[in-house]
Amino acid sequence: MAFLLRAARWGLCPWRGYCSRVTKGALSEDFVAALKAVVGAPHISTTAAVREQHGRDESMYSCQPPDVVVWPQNVGQVGQLVALCYRQGVPILPFGTGTGLEGGVCAVQGGVCINLTHMDRIVKVNTEDFSVVVEPGVTHRALNTYLRDSGLWFPVDPGADASLCGMAATGASGTNAVRYGTMRDNVLNLDVVLPSGELLHTAGPGRHFRKSAAGYNLTGLFVGSEGTLGLITAATLRLHPVPEATVAATCAFPSVQAAVDSTVHILQAAVPVARIEFLDDVMMDACNRYSKLDYVVAPTLFLEFHGSEQTLEEQLQRAEEITKHNGASHFSWAKEAEQRSRLWAARHNAWYAAMALRPGCKGYSTDVCVPISRLPEIVVQTKEDLKASGLTGTIVGHVGDGNFHCILLVDPKDPEELHRVKAFAQQLGRHALALHGTCTGEHGIGLGKRQLLQEEVGAVGVEVMRRLKATLDPRGLMNPGKVL
Ligand SMILES: Cc1cc2nc3c(=O)[nH]c(=O)nc-3n(C[C@H](O)[C@H](O)[C@H](O)COP(=O)(O)OP(=O)(O)OC[C@H]3O[C@@H](n4cnc5c(N)ncnc54)[C@H](O)[C@@H]3O)c2cc1C
C-alpha cells in the first residue's frame, strides 16, 4: 500500500511501476530531423497533445507518451523508420487504432510511435479464392463496407472499429469466433517489417493458400505478437460467404448457472450458432439505462444463427427447446436487419453502458478463457467473487468459446482501488489457469499479464519465447515492456 501511495505521489502508474519511464535518452534534434526527412513534415508530430493521445489505448493504463509520432505513407518508409530507430537504439511502438485493452501502445521507455493509419488501401480482393490483402490502416468495418456487394465478408469483429493488422497483432476475436474462428484462423499471410529493416512475407510473397505444411508457421508466430517482433504492413485475410439468412434471438434466465449451462448444452447438441453471448443482470440493467431499452434484468443470452431459411428454422427451434429446458423466459427473435440490430443493441453498447455506471472512471476488462465444460463453474464463482469484492463490475462473455470478461470500473486516481482491481484480475486469471484455461482469450498480454503468461506456458515456454524475441529483436527495441 505504501508503495502504491508513493507511486501515485510520484505520478507513476501504480501497476507495479510498469508505466515508469526508463528513458534510453531524449531524442536529438538531428534524429527527429532524420525521421522528418523520411515521412515529410506533415507526417510527424512532437506536440504534447498528439503524443499524449498515442501513449494510451482504451485500457486503464496511463503511461509516459512516446517522444514523437510518425505517420508513414508506405512500406518503404516503415523500413527506413525502423532502420533509423534501430541504429540509434530508440524504442519502436506500432500503433493501429488504439482500441487495445492491455496497454499495448504505452511507451514505457519513450520512443517513436509509428501510427499506421495512413496506409489504408484494400490492395486486392481475390473473390474466387475468398481472400483479401489489406494495408495496416484498414479497419474491419471499412473492409466489410468495401465488400458489401461482393457476397463476401470478414467475420472477426472485436466490437471496436479496430485496424485489421492491430487485430492480427493482438490475436483478436469477438462475437463471431464461435462459428468463424479468431484472427489466428483467418490470417493467411502477413508482410512484416522486421527490426532489421527486412521485409518478411510470413507465408511467402503473394501466397494465399488455405493449407500448407511448409516449414515453421511464421504467420502464427506474428499473430498475437503485439508489436514486439516487427511491424505488420499488410495482411492477407480469409473471407467468408455472406450467409443466406440470419436470425438473432435473446432469452433471459433465472440464474447465471442456467444461462451458462444452456450455452454448453447448445454446443454439445452441435447447433451451429454463429454468436452466443452472455450478459449478467448488472450488465443488462446498465444496458437498459444506457440504450433506453426494456430488457428483463436477469442473466441473458444473445444468440445469432446463420444459414439457409430451412436450417435456421431447425437451429432456432433446437436452441429454444434447450434454453427453455434450462428455465429461460422472454425468448424473442428477429430476422430483419433493423430488428436484429435493435435486439443486439444492448450487447453492442455493453462496454460504454458499463462505463456509464461510474462516470469519470476507467474500465478494466478481464479476459479469461476456459475449456467449455469448466465454463459454468468459473462464471458462477466469478459472479460470487465480484459481489464479495465490493468492486463495481459486470460480466459479459463470448461464452460459446469459453471466453468471458468482467468489466471492472476503477477510479484511476485511487491507487488502493487500482490495486484491488489488479488483485481481482490476477486471481481470476489464476482460476482460469487452474481449470486448464488461459489468462487471455483475445486481448493479449500487454503490460499487466506477463507474470500470468509465465505461469501459463511455464519456464521453458517463456524461455523459448525470449530466445525467439532475442533472435528477431536483439536490442529489445520493438514495443519494449510488453508480453515478456
Ligand atoms: C469497446 C471495445 C470492445 C472490444 N471488444 C473486443 C473483443 O470482443 N474482442 C477482442 O479481441 N478485442 C476487443 N477489444 C480490444 C481491441 O479492439 C483489440 O485488441 C484490437 O485488436 C486492437 O486493435 P487496434 O488496431 O486498436 O490496436 P492498438 O490498440 O493500436 O494496438 C494493440 C497492440 O498491437 C500492436 N500493433 C498495432 N498495430 C500493429 C501493426 N500493424 N504491427 C504490429 N503491431 C501492431 C500495438 O503495438 C499494440 O501492442 C475491444 C475494445 C474496445 C474499446
The ligand as a Gaussian input file, in Angstrom:
#p B3LYP/6-31G(d) Opt

LIG

0 1
 C      -15.439000      -1.348000     -26.733000
 C      -14.347000      -2.333000     -27.023000
 C      -14.677000      -3.664000     -27.225000
 C      -13.673000      -4.581000     -27.523000
 N      -14.044000      -5.884000     -27.724000
 C      -13.109000      -6.769000     -28.098000
 C      -13.480000      -8.119000     -28.410000
 O      -14.629000      -8.508000     -28.326000
 N      -12.503000      -8.964000     -28.826000
 C      -11.198000      -8.566000     -28.950000
 O      -10.373000      -9.368000     -29.361000
 N      -10.821000      -7.313000     -28.623000
 C      -11.733000      -6.410000     -28.217000
 N      -11.364000      -5.124000     -27.930000
 C       -9.927000      -4.758000     -27.936000
 C       -9.350000      -4.198000     -29.253000
 O      -10.335000      -3.723000     -30.134000
 C       -8.477000      -5.254000     -29.928000
 O       -7.409000      -5.609000     -29.072000
 C       -7.895000      -4.821000     -31.271000
 O       -7.343000      -5.938000     -31.887000
 C       -6.841000      -3.719000     -31.169000
 O       -6.591000      -3.220000     -32.490000
 P       -6.008000      -1.743000     -32.692000
 O       -5.832000      -1.539000     -34.144000
 O       -6.826000      -0.746000     -31.991000
 O       -4.593000      -1.916000     -31.996000
 P       -3.837000      -0.934000     -30.992000
 O       -4.621000      -0.746000     -29.747000
 O       -3.414000       0.266000     -31.733000
 O       -2.556000      -1.836000     -30.669000
 C       -2.687000      -3.045000     -29.964000
 C       -1.335000      -3.770000     -29.953000
 O       -1.000000      -4.194000     -31.273000
 C        0.225000      -3.572000     -31.708000
 N        0.001000      -3.219000     -33.122000
 C       -0.993000      -2.461000     -33.643000
 N       -0.877000      -2.392000     -34.978000
 C        0.239000      -3.121000     -35.305000
 C        0.898000      -3.427000     -36.529000
 N        0.424000      -3.007000     -37.709000
 N        2.015000      -4.179000     -36.481000
 C        2.500000      -4.641000     -35.305000
 N        1.916000      -4.385000     -34.126000
 C        0.799000      -3.636000     -34.124000
 C        0.425000      -2.378000     -30.801000
 O        1.791000      -2.059000     -30.662000
 C       -0.179000      -2.891000     -29.506000
 O        0.746000      -3.705000     -28.829000
 C      -12.325000      -4.169000     -27.614000
 C      -12.003000      -2.829000     -27.410000
 C      -12.991000      -1.916000     -27.099000
 C      -12.607000      -0.484000     -26.893000

